């Protein structure tokens, strides 16, 4: 899935390459702590050009704040897409 994202008034494209939603905890017994933790949410993405070619040069220039904003947006787009398919 590729979506457009505006970074400093310039459009860039983000490709979500892998997404797995958070897994549920599995109860294994009746006592305190008798459970197996669920899997953490996984979302991997990369910056691409309009043709889908990876652009590591742009990705390397992202500030931590920009990276976090893109990550939150990518997770939301991926979750919405996953929910529509599931």
Backbone torsions as a table, in degrees:
resi	resn	phi	psi	omega
1	UNK	NA	131.7	178.4
2	UNK	-120.4	134.7	175.9
3	UNK	-135.5	155.7	-179.5
4	UNK	-88.0	140.3	179.4
5	UNK	-134.3	137.3	-179.7
6	UNK	-94.3	122.1	-179.2
7	UNK	-123.1	112.5	-178.2
8	UNK	52.5	45.3	178.1
9	UNK	72.0	2.8	178.0
10	UNK	-110.2	135.4	178.5
11	UNK	-76.9	136.7	170.1
12	UNK	-129.3	163.6	-178.9
13	UNK	-117.2	137.6	-178.0
14	UNK	-117.0	129.1	176.1
15	UNK	-108.5	122.4	174.4
16	UNK	-85.0	115.3	-175.3
17	UNK	-94.2	-22.9	179.1
18	UNK	-155.6	136.6	176.2
19	UNK	-146.5	129.9	172.4
20	UNK	-135.4	124.9	-179.2
21	UNK	-69.9	164.4	178.1
22	UNK	-61.6	135.4	179.3
23	UNK	-87.9	153.6	179.6
24	UNK	-76.8	150.5	174.6
25	UNK	-71.3	142.6	179.8
26	UNK	-108.2	120.8	178.3
27	UNK	-80.7	128.2	-176.3
28	UNK	-112.4	-2.6	-179.5
29	UNK	-171.8	-163.3	-175.8
30	UNK	-104.6	-17.4	-174.9
31	UNK	-86.9	170.9	178.3
32	UNK	-62.5	128.1	177.6
33	UNK	85.4	5.1	178.9
34	UNK	-83.0	71.3	-178.9
35	UNK	-158.2	156.2	175.1
36	UNK	-109.9	127.1	179.8
37	UNK	-58.8	144.8	174.8
38	UNK	-77.5	163.9	178.2
39	UNK	-69.2	146.9	175.6
40	UNK	-76.2	154.4	176.1
41	UNK	-64.0	138.7	178.2
42	UNK	-122.9	128.9	175.9
43	UNK	-142.0	117.5	177.0
44	UNK	-116.2	137.1	-178.4
45	UNK	-145.9	165.8	176.4
46	UNK	-147.3	155.5	175.8
47	UNK	-83.4	132.4	179.6
48	UNK	-131.0	167.3	173.0
49	UNK	-90.3	-176.2	-176.2
50	UNK	-61.1	-24.3	-179.6
51	UNK	-89.3	-3.4	-179.6
52	UNK	90.5	9.2	178.2
53	UNK	-80.6	128.8	-179.7
54	UNK	-57.7	141.7	179.1
55	UNK	-124.1	75.5	-179.7
56	UNK	-63.6	-23.4	178.8
57	UNK	-64.9	-40.6	177.6
58	UNK	-71.9	-42.1	-179.4
59	UNK	-60.3	-35.9	-179.6
60	UNK	-68.1	-23.9	-178.2
61	UNK	-88.2	-3.8	-178.4
62	UNK	-68.5	135.7	173.8
63	UNK	-76.1	166.3	179.0
64	UNK	-61.4	-39.2	179.5
65	UNK	-65.4	-44.8	177.2
66	UNK	-61.6	-43.9	-179.9
67	UNK	-58.8	-45.5	-179.9
68	UNK	-63.3	-41.6	178.6
69	UNK	-64.1	-43.5	178.5
70	UNK	-64.9	-41.1	-179.8
71	UNK	-61.5	-45.1	178.2
72	UNK	-61.9	-43.0	-179.8
73	UNK	-65.8	-43.5	179.2
74	UNK	-61.9	-42.4	178.3
75	UNK	-62.2	-40.5	-179.4
76	UNK	-68.0	-45.2	177.4
77	UNK	-61.2	-44.8	-178.1
78	UNK	-65.5	-41.9	179.3
79	UNK	-64.0	-45.3	179.0
80	UNK	-60.5	-41.7	178.7
81	UNK	-66.1	-43.5	178.8
82	UNK	-62.2	-43.5	-179.2
83	UNK	-63.8	-38.1	179.7
84	UNK	-67.5	-31.0	-179.1
85	UNK	-83.2	-37.2	-174.9
86	UNK	-70.6	NA	NA
